[in-house]
């Protein structure tokens, strides 16, 4: 920028005019161009609050600079990250250190535990055992598990298999208080149960609920519970997979959208919460897959969005009524599609069997009517293939089960898009209710 211009002569105004005016005009134009090129367009300021305290150091601009960013030692330094310019603002650099990252991680994990532990409970379950035909209960079986506080009325969510057959349920709080609870309702098809603390003076805070439909593999997974009845503990890992399916031991139906994770869970963790990085419940720990009985890195949790459907009904009525199609099916594989003269990439659920008197039979769905052998394996073919429900694509049988449970109720009419003998058509199915 030019702050001063010296003409360097004493010529009269009349003598200078021919040279002075063009020169000033040129200077004014140059100055305007220089200002236009050097001044960034104004952008609104953005305020960002970080919890825990910020560990990133952003290099300040202009007059806002008050101190240089802290310098990392050579062993701690992480390469600076260049941030793309946005809204005309100059690029910034973010410099992190290993110790700062570790400290932030520690703060997050400790914060999750401190915020949620008042809402997590341990359970001691006593059941009487009758010997012979005496009718006497001289022996007691003891079981243990975990749970979490659902609301401000003392309701607690846990697994059905934890409290099944209980004569007495003892709730252990994180501050050492022990109190009794009663069974409100249970659901074998989701392996969920609701109990209620009977002492009106004991009302621990309800835990925050997340959205299990939004979680993704790789995200933080935290399990809190009372494994082996040794006191509360926390483990962490990641979400390993979503969309798994499990079959509870007391049910003929599968649970869809199950969350797989590798946060260590052991006997006693059943019924306890699986949390996200915000300390919100995204699942209820229920099973592990192991060949030894010890944790082997595969934990399974019932999605919290299923609990959001089931728990209110258990509290209000003691049971939950599921919609029911009345079919047995399987996901279409490329071999099955080819055997049915369909493109190998055909996706959907093949109807294997239709129950008598069910919604599927009343709607006219057709089951497989023949078997073919492909590379030594018998595969059923010939039935209807469900490819969509109410316009939502179905990639396989798991999707059919999930959509039925999550988006319909007994008595609802759902439009099924099916492939029958290679031709697409729609069928309306009025949902029934699952039988006891």
Secondary structure, 3 states (H helix, E strand, C coil): CCCCCCCCCCCCHHHHHHHHHHHHHHHHHHHHHHHHHHCCCCCCCCCCCCCCCCCCEECCCHHHCCCCCCCCCCCCECCCEEECCCCCCCCEEEECEHHHHHHHHHHHHHHHHHHHHHHEEEEEEEEEECCCCCCCCCEEEEEEEEEEECCCCCEEEEEHHHHCCCCEEEEECCCCCEEEEEEEEEECCCCEEEEEECCCCCCCCCCCECCCCCCCCCCEEEEEECHHHCCCEEEEEEEEEEEEEEECCCCCCEEEEEEEECCCCCCCCCCCEEECCCCCEEEEEEEECCCCCCCCCCEEEEEHHHHHHHHHHHHHHCCCCCEECCEEEEECCHHHHHHCCCCCCCCCEEEEEECCCCHHHHHCCCCCCEEEEECCEEEEECCCEEEEECCEECCCHHHHHHHHHHHCCCCCEEEEEEEECCEEEEEEEECEECCC
